[in-house]
Structures are given as structure tokens and as C-alpha cells.
Amino acid sequence: MKLIGLFDSAYVRRVAVSMRLQGFAFEHVALSVFRHQDEMRRVNPLVKVPMLVLDDGDKLIESSFILDYLDGIAAPERRLVPASGTERQRLLQQCAVALVATEKAVQVYYETQLRPAEFSYGPWVARCTGQMHEAFGMLDATPASPLLSGAQITQADVTKAVALRFARFVHPAQFPADRYPRLEKLSAHCEALPAFLETPLE
Ligand SMILES: N[C@@H](CCC(=O)N[C@@H](CS)C(=O)NCC(=O)O)C(=O)O
């Protein structure tokens, strides 16, 4: 399999980390949606990452659907989200909130650092910043992850840890270490795991 996209994308990184945790070998194709647009367009006319190219040539997009595909072909004990049941919904909802946090961090980044300053719209930046922190606050308010007491890692752990690492990378001043203490603990634990260390954001 080939995974297209850079690890500075939280969406690409969560897929790469998950593949390593699940033991899937992949070739990493480090194309940027901004710096390699022509090449990207040839691989994916939508110019979006991540994309997973399967060995038969099929191309998958959308990190959540890619992860669902991988869980479907993984050995049952290597799934990162249970196939059914209440726990599945609970974990997927945590992923959903972490994806809102990520999406809003990306929007604020695009608005404040990619757009020329004269075109940046303050009220929109304030709205997205508020939504980003609301989402991180919700994640921080959930009980400590069972991972920290020895349970197996889940997709909620991966996506939450990747979201915080990404948001801090693009908005360092907004994430002092004491702002989201529970998430910090989870992040520190996850970022020390081989699957995360082998998937550096920068
Ligand atoms: N919902 C998508 C989001 C993917 C996404 O927005 N990726 C960004 C990179 S972080 C991208 O492709 N940006 C280029 C663009 O939107 O034109 C997913 O989960 O895969």
C-alpha cells in the first residue's frame, strides 16, 4: 500500500500511526498538497490528502473511511475501533470531536498564516478559535483514557493525541502545557510510542 501526504497533516499522521500500530507495511509518498500540486493532481485530482493506494490500484480518500477500511482487514485483536456496540459509538464520537478540533486548527492556520493579512477576517478567526478550544475542552473533560492504565490503544487515543500535537505545532502560543492536562498526559504517553516516534510531524 502507498500512503500519500505529509505527516504535518493530522489526517495523514493518524492514518500512518494507525497503520504502524496495526502492523500494515506501507510506502510513504511524501507529496505536499501545496508544494507539489501538479504531481498531487496526477495522483489525486481532488488534491487532498491522505490518500491510500491499495496494492490492486484502488484509491481511498478521507482518513476516517481509510481507517475503517484498515480496521476491516486487520486481525480482530488489532482493530482500533470495535466492530459494533456502545464502545464503538463512544470512541467514534471522541474521534469526531478531535476531528472538529483539528479542522478548526487548520482553518485558523489557513486564515492567519496562508492568507495575506489584509484578507484575513477577524470574526471568522475568533469563531474558529473558539470552536477549536471548545472541542479540546470537551476532549479534556472526558475521563482519562484506559490506555494510561494499561489497556490497548484505540483510534480515539490516536486521533486525540495527533490533534493536540498538530494544533500546538501550528498555534504554539495557544497551547501552554497546563491548558488541557488530561490530554497532555495522553499525548505524552502516545508520542513516546514507537508508532508515533516513527511518524514525526516535522
Ligand atoms: N476530512 C478529510 C480532511 C483532509 C484534509 O483536509 N487534508 C488537508 C491537508 S491537512 C488537505 O488535503 N488540504 C488541501 C485542500 O483542502 O485543498 C480527512 O479526514 O481526510
The ligand as an ORCA input file, in Angstrom:
! r2SCAN-3c Opt
* xyz 0 1
  N     -11.782     15.148      6.141
  C     -10.529     14.926      5.484
  C      -9.648     16.143      5.635
  C      -8.388     16.026      4.807
  C      -7.733     17.398      4.616
  O      -8.378     18.439      4.701
  N      -6.443     17.374      4.297
  C      -5.745     18.616      4.035
  C      -4.308     18.507      4.490
  S      -4.257     18.700      6.247
  C      -5.770     18.885      2.552
  O      -5.799     17.968      1.766
  N      -5.764     20.181      2.198
  C      -5.773     20.629      0.843
  C      -7.080     21.205      0.440
  O      -8.059     21.097      1.208
  O      -7.137     21.740     -0.654
  C      -9.867     13.678      6.049
  O     -10.164     13.324      7.198
  O      -9.095     13.012      5.339
*
